[in-house]
Amino acid sequence: MQSHENRQADVVIVGGGVAGLSCAIFTAKAGLRTIILDSPDSQLRGVKQVWNFPGFEQGIAGADWLASARTQAVLQGAVVREEKVVALELQARPYTAKTETGNTYEAPFLVLAVNLGSELLATQGLELAVNEYVPSKKIRYVTEAQSNGQTSREGVFVAGLLANLPSQSVIAAGQGAFVGVQIASAFGQKPFMWHD
């Protein structure tokens, strides 16, 4: 069983797909205690070859990209928990995410980076609409979210397709990274820079 200390973080990211992992790489690099709550539902996992990521001229299997990004996030200091979130509490900081195992995670910054299962967000009063950029019409987005992912609740962000983005992995990765930089900047109270 996990200790209470391990369940408190600076940032909790719900969803370990493209946007969530990209966000985590930046928040963890900034020194924020970052926990990613992931279930094995990432749509990218089943994609045989992803061709829309610059730098992979031969493409890359979705599962391979996810594994590499997860490793990169962990190397920066993020913690990944294979737990499905079943309830959220977004009324006051710190925000909480409860998992099907009964664990509760809390943080002043919460990033929602799920594509499927968005009905969980409606329970918190987040209005959803069909993401018209996704041909299947199965994906929803949070209507109140700004283009930078910020919702009306300070410290609650959406990343990826929940931010009404086109269904392109590279776009979701970039927007997730942007959310991570915003959180790192807000936490540090100065613009976060990461230059190699």
C-alpha positions as a Markdown table, in Angstrom:
| # | Residue | x | y | z |
|---|---|---|---|---|
| 1 | Met | 0.0 | 0.0 | 0.0 |
| 2 | Gln | 1.3 | 3.5 | -0.9 |
| 3 | Ser | 2.1 | 5.9 | 1.9 |
| 4 | His | 0.2 | 9.2 | 2.2 |
| 5 | Glu | 3.4 | 11.1 | 1.4 |
| 6 | Asn | 3.6 | 9.5 | -2.0 |
| 7 | Arg | 0.0 | 10.6 | -2.8 |
| 8 | Gln | 0.6 | 14.3 | -2.4 |
| 9 | Ala | 2.2 | 16.2 | -5.3 |
| 10 | Asp | 2.6 | 19.6 | -6.9 |
| 11 | Val | 1.0 | 18.4 | -10.1 |
| 12 | Val | -1.3 | 15.4 | -10.7 |
| 13 | Ile | -1.8 | 14.5 | -14.3 |
| 14 | Val | -4.8 | 12.3 | -15.2 |
| 15 | Gly | -3.8 | 10.5 | -18.4 |
| 16 | Gly | -0.5 | 9.1 | -19.5 |
| 17 | Gly | -0.9 | 9.5 | -23.2 |
| 18 | Val | 0.8 | 12.0 | -25.5 |
| 19 | Ala | -0.3 | 15.2 | -23.9 |
| 20 | Gly | -0.1 | 14.0 | -20.3 |
| 21 | Leu | 3.5 | 12.6 | -20.7 |
| 22 | Ser | 4.7 | 15.7 | -22.5 |
| 23 | Cys | 3.3 | 17.9 | -19.7 |
| 24 | Ala | 4.9 | 15.7 | -17.1 |
| 25 | Ile | 8.4 | 15.9 | -18.7 |
| 26 | Phe | 8.3 | 19.7 | -18.3 |
| 27 | Thr | 6.8 | 19.9 | -14.8 |
| 28 | Ala | 9.1 | 17.2 | -13.5 |
| 29 | Lys | 12.1 | 18.9 | -15.1 |
| 30 | Ala | 11.1 | 22.1 | -13.3 |
| 31 | Gly | 11.4 | 20.2 | -10.0 |
| 32 | Leu | 7.7 | 19.9 | -9.3 |
| 33 | Arg | 6.5 | 16.6 | -7.6 |
| 34 | Thr | 4.6 | 15.2 | -10.6 |
| 35 | Ile | 2.3 | 12.2 | -10.4 |
| 36 | Ile | 0.8 | 10.7 | -13.6 |
| 37 | Leu | -2.3 | 8.5 | -13.1 |
| 38 | Asp | -2.5 | 6.3 | -16.1 |
| 39 | Ser | -4.7 | 3.5 | -17.4 |
| 40 | Pro | -3.7 | 1.4 | -20.4 |
| 41 | Asp | -6.3 | 3.1 | -22.6 |
| 42 | Ser | -4.1 | 5.4 | -24.6 |
| 43 | Gln | -5.3 | 5.5 | -28.1 |
| 44 | Leu | -1.7 | 5.8 | -29.4 |
| 45 | Arg | -0.7 | 2.5 | -27.8 |
| 46 | Gly | -2.5 | 0.5 | -30.6 |
| 47 | Val | -1.2 | 2.5 | -33.5 |
| 48 | Lys | 1.3 | 0.5 | -35.5 |
| 49 | Gln | 3.3 | 3.4 | -37.0 |
| 50 | Val | 3.0 | 7.1 | -36.1 |
| 51 | Trp | 4.2 | 9.3 | -39.0 |
| 52 | Asn | 3.4 | 12.8 | -37.8 |
| 53 | Phe | 6.2 | 13.3 | -35.2 |
| 54 | Pro | 9.1 | 15.3 | -36.7 |
| 55 | Gly | 12.4 | 13.5 | -36.3 |
| 56 | Phe | 11.0 | 10.0 | -36.9 |
| 57 | Glu | 11.4 | 9.7 | -40.7 |
| 58 | Gln | 10.6 | 6.0 | -40.6 |
| 59 | Gly | 7.7 | 6.5 | -38.2 |
| 60 | Ile | 7.5 | 5.1 | -34.7 |
| 61 | Ala | 5.1 | 2.6 | -33.1 |
| 62 | Gly | 2.7 | 4.3 | -30.8 |
| 63 | Ala | 3.6 | 1.9 | -27.9 |
| 64 | Asp | 7.3 | 2.6 | -28.4 |
| 65 | Trp | 6.7 | 6.4 | -28.4 |
| 66 | Leu | 4.7 | 6.1 | -25.2 |
| 67 | Ala | 7.3 | 3.9 | -23.5 |
| 68 | Ser | 10.1 | 6.3 | -24.4 |
| 69 | Ala | 8.2 | 9.4 | -23.3 |
| 70 | Arg | 7.3 | 7.7 | -20.0 |
| 71 | Thr | 10.9 | 6.8 | -19.4 |
| 72 | Gln | 11.9 | 10.4 | -20.1 |
| 73 | Ala | 9.3 | 11.7 | -17.7 |
| 74 | Val | 10.4 | 9.3 | -15.0 |
| 75 | Leu | 14.1 | 10.2 | -15.6 |
| 76 | Gln | 13.1 | 13.9 | -14.9 |
| 77 | Gly | 11.5 | 12.8 | -11.6 |
| 78 | Ala | 7.8 | 12.1 | -12.4 |
| 79 | Val | 6.1 | 9.2 | -10.8 |
| 80 | Val | 3.7 | 7.0 | -12.8 |
| 81 | Arg | 0.9 | 5.1 | -11.1 |
| 82 | Glu | -1.1 | 2.6 | -13.1 |
| 83 | Glu | -4.4 | 3.5 | -11.6 |
| 84 | Lys | -7.7 | 4.5 | -13.3 |
| 85 | Val | -9.3 | 7.7 | -11.9 |
| 86 | Val | -12.9 | 7.2 | -11.0 |
| 87 | Ala | -13.7 | 10.5 | -9.2 |
| 88 | Leu | -12.4 | 14.1 | -9.1 |
| 89 | Glu | -12.9 | 16.9 | -6.7 |
| 90 | Leu | -12.2 | 20.3 | -8.4 |
| 91 | Gln | -14.1 | 22.7 | -6.1 |
| 92 | Ala | -11.1 | 23.8 | -4.0 |
| 93 | Arg | -7.4 | 23.5 | -3.9 |
| 94 | Pro | -5.7 | 21.2 | -3.4 |
| 95 | Tyr | -7.6 | 19.3 | -6.1 |
| 96 | Thr | -8.1 | 15.5 | -5.7 |
| 97 | Ala | -8.3 | 12.5 | -7.9 |
| 98 | Lys | -9.6 | 9.2 | -6.5 |
| 99 | Thr | -8.7 | 6.0 | -8.2 |
| 100 | Glu | -10.5 | 2.6 | -8.5 |
| 101 | Thr | -8.1 | 1.2 | -6.0 |
| 102 | Gly | -9.3 | 3.7 | -3.4 |
| 103 | Asn | -6.2 | 5.9 | -3.4 |
| 104 | Thr | -6.6 | 9.6 | -3.4 |
| 105 | Tyr | -4.1 | 12.0 | -4.9 |
| 106 | Glu | -4.0 | 15.7 | -4.3 |
| 107 | Ala | -2.2 | 18.7 | -5.7 |
| 108 | Pro | -2.6 | 22.4 | -6.3 |
| 109 | Phe | -2.3 | 21.8 | -10.0 |
| 110 | Leu | -4.3 | 19.2 | -11.9 |
| 111 | Val | -4.0 | 18.4 | -15.6 |
| 112 | Leu | -6.8 | 16.5 | -17.3 |
| 113 | Ala | -5.3 | 14.7 | -20.3 |
| 114 | Val | -7.8 | 12.0 | -21.2 |
| 115 | Asn | -9.5 | 11.4 | -24.5 |
| 116 | Leu | -12.0 | 8.7 | -23.6 |
| 117 | Gly | -13.8 | 8.7 | -20.4 |
| 118 | Ser | -14.4 | 12.5 | -20.4 |
| 119 | Glu | -17.8 | 11.9 | -18.8 |
| 120 | Leu | -15.9 | 12.0 | -15.5 |
| 121 | Leu | -15.4 | 15.8 | -16.1 |
| 122 | Ala | -19.1 | 16.5 | -16.5 |
| 123 | Thr | -19.6 | 15.4 | -12.8 |
| 124 | Gln | -17.5 | 18.5 | -11.9 |
| 125 | Gly | -19.5 | 20.9 | -13.9 |
| 126 | Leu | -17.2 | 21.1 | -16.8 |
| 127 | Glu | -19.3 | 21.5 | -19.9 |
| 128 | Leu | -18.3 | 19.2 | -22.8 |
| 129 | Ala | -19.0 | 19.3 | -26.5 |
| 130 | Val | -18.0 | 17.1 | -29.4 |
| 131 | Asn | -14.5 | 17.8 | -30.7 |
| 132 | Glu | -15.3 | 18.4 | -34.4 |
| 133 | Tyr | -11.6 | 18.0 | -35.3 |
| 134 | Val | -11.9 | 14.3 | -34.6 |
| 135 | Pro | -13.9 | 12.5 | -37.4 |
| 136 | Ser | -15.2 | 9.7 | -35.1 |
| 137 | Lys | -17.2 | 12.3 | -33.0 |
| 138 | Lys | -16.3 | 10.1 | -29.9 |
| 139 | Ile | -14.0 | 12.7 | -28.4 |
| 140 | Arg | -15.2 | 15.6 | -26.2 |
| 141 | Tyr | -13.6 | 18.9 | -25.3 |
| 142 | Val | -14.0 | 21.2 | -22.3 |
| 143 | Thr | -15.9 | 24.2 | -23.7 |
| 144 | Glu | -14.7 | 26.7 | -21.0 |
| 145 | Ala | -11.0 | 25.9 | -21.6 |
| 146 | Gln | -8.9 | 28.6 | -23.1 |
| 147 | Ser | -6.5 | 27.8 | -25.9 |
| 148 | Asn | -3.7 | 27.4 | -23.4 |
| 149 | Gly | -5.7 | 24.7 | -21.6 |
| 150 | Gln | -6.6 | 26.8 | -18.5 |
| 151 | Thr | -10.1 | 26.2 | -17.2 |
| 152 | Ser | -12.1 | 28.6 | -15.0 |
| 153 | Arg | -10.6 | 26.9 | -11.9 |
| 154 | Glu | -7.2 | 28.3 | -11.2 |
| 155 | Gly | -4.6 | 25.5 | -11.5 |
| 156 | Val | -6.9 | 23.1 | -13.4 |
| 157 | Phe | -5.8 | 22.6 | -17.0 |
| 158 | Val | -6.9 | 20.4 | -19.9 |
| 159 | Ala | -4.4 | 19.0 | -22.3 |
| 160 | Gly | -4.6 | 17.3 | -25.7 |
| 161 | Leu | -7.9 | 16.7 | -27.4 |
| 162 | Leu | -9.8 | 18.0 | -24.3 |
| 163 | Ala | -8.5 | 21.4 | -25.3 |
| 164 | Asn | -10.3 | 21.1 | -28.7 |
| 165 | Leu | -7.2 | 20.2 | -30.7 |
| 166 | Pro | -7.0 | 18.2 | -34.0 |
| 167 | Ser | -6.3 | 14.5 | -33.5 |
| 168 | Gln | -2.6 | 14.8 | -34.4 |
| 169 | Ser | -0.1 | 13.3 | -31.9 |
| 170 | Val | 2.5 | 16.0 | -32.4 |
| 171 | Ile | 0.0 | 18.8 | -31.7 |
| 172 | Ala | -1.2 | 17.1 | -28.5 |
| 173 | Ala | 2.4 | 16.7 | -27.4 |
| 174 | Gly | 3.2 | 20.3 | -28.0 |
| 175 | Gln | 0.1 | 21.5 | -26.2 |
| 176 | Gly | 0.8 | 19.2 | -23.3 |
| 177 | Ala | 4.3 | 20.6 | -23.1 |
| 178 | Phe | 2.9 | 24.1 | -23.2 |
| 179 | Val | 0.6 | 23.3 | -20.3 |
| 180 | Gly | 3.6 | 22.0 | -18.4 |
| 181 | Val | 5.6 | 25.1 | -19.0 |
| 182 | Gln | 2.7 | 27.3 | -17.8 |
| 183 | Ile | 2.4 | 25.3 | -14.6 |
| 184 | Ala | 6.1 | 25.4 | -14.0 |
| 185 | Ser | 6.1 | 29.2 | -14.5 |
| 186 | Ala | 3.2 | 29.7 | -12.2 |
| 187 | Phe | 4.7 | 27.5 | -9.5 |
| 188 | Gly | 8.1 | 29.2 | -9.7 |
| 189 | Gln | 6.5 | 32.7 | -10.2 |
| 190 | Lys | 8.8 | 33.4 | -13.1 |
| 191 | Pro | 9.0 | 32.2 | -16.7 |
| 192 | Phe | 10.2 | 28.6 | -16.8 |
| 193 | Met | 13.0 | 28.0 | -19.3 |
| 194 | Trp | 14.6 | 24.7 | -20.3 |
| 195 | His | 17.5 | 25.1 | -22.8 |
| 196 | Asp | 19.7 | 22.2 | -23.6 |
